[in-house]
Amino acid sequence: MALPWIRTDEFRPAATYGVADRGEVSLVEHSFRSPSLHASRFVILVAQFVDRRISADHFSARFRALERSDSGYLDRDNSAIVRKLSVDVGAYRGDVNLLGVDYIDAEQLWRASGEAFRDLLTLQSELLGREAG
């Protein structure tokens, strides 16, 4: 008998919430530590900026947060691309009055992000090709 005040469509398996019993731990841990998953998060964020769906300021803030949480899980090649883009994100200044020799503007950050996006996609394609056989 269904209780009228409980919606069954609100219930999700424990793994959805990051809770796992002993049998699921290795699967859950693996998915959270997968280098390609973490690289994909960077690809998606950079794609949003390159497509001009988010501003340079928003991209910069989100990139820093993602870098803090996910960069440790990246493989060596993806990590090198992210570190290079990190230098550009660090050099970005939204206020053009603060620009100096060591700083870049939103358009320069957009160009650097485009290069990083291309490189990240190339690595992702190569990985998928190797996994496909």
Stockholm file with secondary structure:
# STOCKHOLM 1.0

chainA/1-133         MALPWIRTDEFRPAATYGVADRGEVSLVEHSFRSPSLHASRFVILVAQFVDRRISADHFSARFRALERSDSGYLDRDNSAIVRKLSVDVGAYRGDVNLLGVDYIDAEQLWRASGEAFRDLLTLQSELLGREAG
#=GR chainA/1-133 SS CCCTTCCGGGCCCGGGGTCCCTTTHHHHHHHHTCHHHHHHHHHHHHHHHHTTSSCHHHHHHHHHHHHHHHGGGSCHHHHHHHHHHHHHHHHBCSSGGGCCTTCBCHHHHHHHHHHHHHHHHHHHHHHHHHHHC
#=GC SS_cons         CCCTTCCGGGCCCGGGGTCCCTTTHHHHHHHHTCHHHHHHHHHHHHHHHHTTSSCHHHHHHHHHHHHHHHGGGSCHHHHHHHHHHHHHHHHBCSSGGGCCTTCBCHHHHHHHHHHHHHHHHHHHHHHHHHHHC
//
